Amino acid sequence: MATMHIASQRFGGIDSFVVPFPFAARARTFAIGPAVDLANPPLTCAVWVRRTADMEAAIDESRLEEARLAVSRHAARLFWMKGFDATSGDDIAAAAGISKRTVWRYFRSKEACVEPVLTVGELRFVALLREWPRGLGLETYLGRVMATFASDADNINDAITAVRILSILHREPALRSAWLMACHQAEQQLIEVIAARSRRAPDSFDVRLCAAAITAAIRLVDEEISVAVIHEGLRMDLDQTTARIAAAIRAASTLPICDPIA
């Protein structure tokens, strides 16, 4: 959630990170055993290599996402301070300490550079909803967990960054595509939450409609509060923000998921 914590003025960011090194480039150095023919390995060896490859791929993917998020934080800061048009790929590369070629390997376009930092907050909130006990209503659950959620340093810094980006969408329309992509990713994961809570199939129309409606409601709340905080001097504490989000989710829910479920 972009609006979970709006009091702090600190910037988040990672100045160094691990660039993933493909598993394929390392696989040829594995010493599996003197009697093993790597061109035709026995089944047990092949299974081991495949499983190791899967684990390595997962690690590399995680490192790639961490690297992209680190660059995204720098890009968002530059867009906020200099403006989208005035920020170049060279500027982003210099701020992140990487080459411009690496920037464009990580991102398909300049506006996509802010996608990870916008996405991470939305996915963190969906992850919070995934832990929602069936026996608790929405307002009770969020009231219990939001303080811990909003106290995490990474959550705070990324939320502030997202609020700033959302507040300039009216003058930087190119960035809206990144924001909509972030919301779409959150919506896809929210489908699973709603399906589980409503005991319906994830691919059912009713579940997908509910997820779309809730995502749209949260997006509108994020945008409205971000603009009001940055441009109108609005101050909202955590309880007020949580109540606003809960009310939006309840109003948008097209399935009975907000009350306790037996």
C-alpha positions as CSV (number, residue, x, y, z in Angstrom):
1,M,0.0,0.0,0.0
2,A,1.4,3.4,-1.0
3,T,-0.4,5.2,1.8
4,M,0.4,3.0,4.7
5,H,2.9,5.4,6.2
6,I,3.2,9.0,5.2
7,A,4.8,10.7,8.2
8,S,8.5,9.9,7.6
9,Q,10.5,12.0,5.1
10,R,13.4,9.5,4.7
11,F,14.4,8.0,1.4
12,G,15.0,4.3,1.0
13,G,17.5,2.9,-1.4
14,I,20.2,0.3,-1.9
15,D,23.5,1.5,-3.3
16,S,25.0,-1.8,-4.1
17,F,23.5,-5.2,-5.0
18,V,24.3,-8.5,-6.5
19,V,23.9,-8.8,-10.2
20,P,22.7,-12.4,-11.0
21,F,25.1,-14.7,-12.7
22,P,23.3,-17.3,-14.8
23,F,23.4,-20.9,-13.6
24,A,24.2,-22.0,-17.2
25,A,27.5,-20.3,-17.0
26,R,28.5,-22.2,-13.8
27,A,27.0,-25.6,-14.6
28,R,30.0,-26.7,-16.6
29,T,32.3,-26.3,-13.5
30,F,30.4,-28.8,-11.3
31,A,32.4,-31.8,-10.3
32,I,29.8,-34.5,-10.2
33,G,32.2,-37.4,-10.2
34,P,35.0,-38.9,-12.2
35,A,32.9,-41.6,-13.7
36,V,30.0,-39.4,-14.9
37,D,29.5,-38.7,-18.5
38,L,28.1,-35.1,-18.5
39,A,26.7,-35.6,-22.0
40,N,24.7,-38.7,-20.9
41,P,24.4,-38.5,-17.1
42,P,22.6,-41.3,-15.2
43,L,19.1,-40.6,-14.0
44,T,20.0,-39.8,-10.4
45,C,22.7,-37.4,-11.6
46,A,20.3,-35.8,-14.1
47,V,17.7,-35.3,-11.4
48,W,20.3,-33.7,-9.1
49,V,21.5,-31.4,-11.8
50,R,17.9,-30.4,-12.7
51,R,16.9,-29.7,-9.1
52,T,20.1,-27.8,-8.5
53,A,19.4,-25.8,-11.6
54,D,15.9,-25.0,-10.4
55,M,17.2,-23.8,-7.0
56,E,19.9,-21.7,-8.7
57,A,17.3,-20.2,-11.0
58,A,15.1,-19.3,-8.1
59,I,18.0,-17.6,-6.3
60,D,19.1,-15.8,-9.4
61,E,15.5,-14.6,-10.0
62,S,15.3,-13.3,-6.4
63,R,18.6,-11.4,-6.8
64,L,17.4,-10.0,-10.1
65,E,14.2,-8.7,-8.4
66,E,16.3,-7.2,-5.6
67,A,18.6,-5.5,-8.1
68,R,15.7,-4.1,-10.1
69,L,14.0,-2.8,-7.0
70,A,17.3,-1.1,-6.0
71,V,17.5,0.7,-9.3
72,S,13.8,1.5,-9.2
73,R,14.2,3.4,-6.0
74,H,16.9,5.5,-7.5
75,A,14.8,6.2,-10.6
76,A,11.8,7.2,-8.6
77,R,13.9,9.6,-6.6
78,L,15.2,11.2,-9.7
79,F,11.7,11.4,-11.3
80,W,10.5,13.1,-8.1
81,M,13.4,15.6,-7.9
82,K,14.1,16.3,-11.6
83,G,11.0,15.2,-13.5
84,F,10.5,12.3,-15.8
85,D,11.5,14.1,-19.0
86,A,14.6,15.6,-17.4
87,T,15.9,12.3,-16.2
88,S,17.9,10.2,-18.6
89,G,19.0,6.6,-18.6
90,D,22.5,7.8,-17.9
91,D,21.2,9.6,-14.8
92,I,19.5,6.5,-13.5
93,A,22.6,4.4,-14.2
94,A,24.9,6.8,-12.5
95,A,22.7,7.0,-9.4
96,A,22.5,3.2,-9.2
97,G,26.2,2.7,-9.9
98,I,25.6,0.5,-12.9
99,S,25.9,0.8,-16.7
100,K,23.2,2.3,-18.9
101,R,23.2,-1.0,-20.7
102,T,22.3,-2.8,-17.5
103,V,19.4,-0.4,-16.9
104,W,17.8,-1.3,-20.2
105,R,18.5,-4.9,-19.6
106,Y,16.4,-4.6,-16.4
107,F,13.6,-2.4,-17.8
108,R,11.8,-2.3,-21.1
109,S,11.4,1.5,-20.9
110,K,12.2,4.5,-18.8
111,E,8.7,4.7,-17.2
112,A,9.0,1.0,-16.3
113,C,11.9,1.8,-14.0
114,V,9.5,2.8,-11.3
115,E,7.4,-0.3,-11.6
116,P,9.2,-2.4,-9.0
117,V,9.0,0.2,-6.2
118,L,5.3,0.8,-6.9
119,T,4.6,-2.9,-7.1
120,V,6.4,-4.0,-3.9
121,G,4.1,-2.1,-1.6
122,E,0.9,-3.4,-3.3
123,L,2.2,-7.0,-3.0
124,R,3.2,-6.5,0.6
125,F,-0.4,-5.5,1.4
126,V,-1.8,-8.5,-0.5
127,A,0.5,-10.7,1.4
128,L,-0.9,-9.2,4.6
129,L,-4.4,-10.1,3.4
130,R,-3.3,-13.6,2.7
131,E,-2.7,-14.1,6.5
132,W,-6.2,-12.8,7.3
133,P,-7.9,-15.3,9.7
134,R,-11.3,-16.4,8.6
135,G,-12.8,-15.7,12.0
136,L,-11.9,-12.0,11.9
137,G,-13.7,-9.2,10.1
138,L,-11.7,-6.9,7.8
139,E,-11.6,-3.9,10.1
140,T,-10.6,-5.9,13.2
141,Y,-7.8,-7.7,11.3
142,L,-6.3,-4.6,9.7
143,G,-6.6,-2.7,13.0
144,R,-4.5,-5.4,14.7
145,V,-1.7,-5.8,12.0
146,M,-1.3,-2.4,10.3
147,A,0.9,-0.9,13.0
148,T,3.5,-3.7,12.6
149,F,3.2,-3.6,8.9
150,A,3.7,0.2,8.8
151,S,6.7,0.2,11.2
152,D,9.0,-1.8,8.9
153,A,11.7,0.5,7.5
154,D,11.6,-0.8,4.0
155,N,7.8,-0.5,3.9
156,I,8.0,3.1,5.1
157,N,10.6,4.2,2.6
158,D,9.0,2.5,-0.3
159,A,5.6,3.8,0.7
160,I,6.9,7.4,0.8
161,T,8.5,6.9,-2.6
162,A,5.2,5.5,-4.0
163,V,3.2,8.4,-2.5
164,R,5.5,10.9,-4.2
165,I,5.2,9.2,-7.6
166,L,1.4,8.9,-7.4
167,S,1.2,12.6,-6.5
168,I,2.9,13.6,-9.8
169,L,0.9,11.3,-12.1
170,H,-1.2,14.3,-13.3
171,R,1.9,16.0,-14.7
172,E,3.9,12.9,-15.5
173,P,1.3,10.7,-17.3
174,A,4.0,8.4,-18.7
175,L,4.4,7.0,-15.2
176,R,0.7,5.9,-15.0
177,S,1.4,2.8,-17.1
178,A,3.9,1.6,-14.4
179,W,1.4,2.2,-11.7
180,L,-1.4,0.3,-13.6
181,M,1.0,-2.6,-14.1
182,A,1.8,-2.6,-10.4
183,C,-2.0,-2.7,-9.6
184,H,-2.5,-5.5,-12.1
185,Q,0.1,-7.6,-10.4
186,A,-1.5,-7.0,-7.0
187,E,-4.9,-7.9,-8.5
188,Q,-3.6,-11.3,-9.8
189,Q,-2.5,-12.2,-6.3
190,L,-5.6,-10.9,-4.6
191,I,-7.6,-13.3,-6.7
192,E,-6.1,-16.2,-4.6
193,V,-7.0,-14.4,-1.4
194,I,-10.6,-13.9,-2.4
195,A,-10.9,-17.4,-3.8
196,A,-9.7,-18.9,-0.5
197,R,-11.9,-16.7,1.7
198,S,-15.0,-17.2,-0.4
199,R,-14.3,-20.9,-1.1
200,R,-14.7,-20.4,-4.8
201,A,-12.5,-21.3,-7.8
202,P,-9.8,-18.7,-8.5
203,D,-10.8,-18.6,-12.2
204,S,-14.5,-18.0,-11.5
205,F,-15.9,-14.7,-12.8
206,D,-17.3,-13.7,-9.4
207,V,-13.8,-14.0,-7.8
208,R,-12.1,-12.1,-10.6
209,L,-14.7,-9.4,-10.5
210,C,-14.3,-9.0,-6.8
211,A,-10.5,-8.8,-7.1
212,A,-10.8,-6.2,-9.9
213,A,-13.2,-4.1,-7.9
214,I,-11.2,-4.1,-4.7
215,T,-8.0,-3.3,-6.6
216,A,-9.6,-0.4,-8.3
217,A,-10.9,0.9,-4.9
218,I,-7.5,0.6,-3.3
219,R,-5.9,2.4,-6.3
220,L,-8.3,5.3,-6.0
221,V,-7.6,5.6,-2.3
222,D,-3.9,5.5,-2.9
223,E,-4.0,8.2,-5.6
224,E,-6.5,10.4,-3.7
225,I,-4.5,10.4,-0.4
226,S,-1.2,10.8,-2.1
227,V,-2.3,14.0,-4.0
228,A,-3.9,15.4,-0.8
229,V,-0.8,14.7,1.3
230,I,1.7,16.1,-1.1
231,H,-0.2,19.0,-2.7
232,E,-2.9,19.9,-0.1
233,G,-1.1,19.4,3.2
234,L,-3.4,16.6,4.4
235,R,-2.2,14.8,7.5
236,M,-3.7,11.4,8.3
237,D,-2.5,9.1,11.1
238,L,-2.3,5.3,10.6
239,D,-5.8,4.7,12.1
240,Q,-7.4,7.1,9.7
241,T,-5.6,5.7,6.8
242,T,-6.4,2.1,7.8
243,A,-10.1,3.0,8.2
244,R,-10.2,4.6,4.8
245,I,-8.7,1.6,3.1
246,A,-11.0,-0.8,5.0
247,A,-14.0,1.2,4.0
248,A,-13.0,1.2,0.4
249,I,-12.4,-2.6,0.4
250,R,-15.8,-3.2,2.0
251,A,-17.6,-0.9,-0.4
252,A,-16.0,-2.5,-3.4
253,S,-16.4,-6.2,-2.4
254,T,-18.8,-8.0,-4.6
255,L,-18.5,-11.2,-2.5
256,P,-19.2,-11.5,1.3
257,I,-15.6,-11.7,2.4
258,C,-15.3,-8.8,4.8
259,D,-17.1,-10.2,7.8
260,P,-16.0,-13.2,9.9
261,I,-16.4,-16.5,8.1
262,A,-17.1,-19.7,9.9
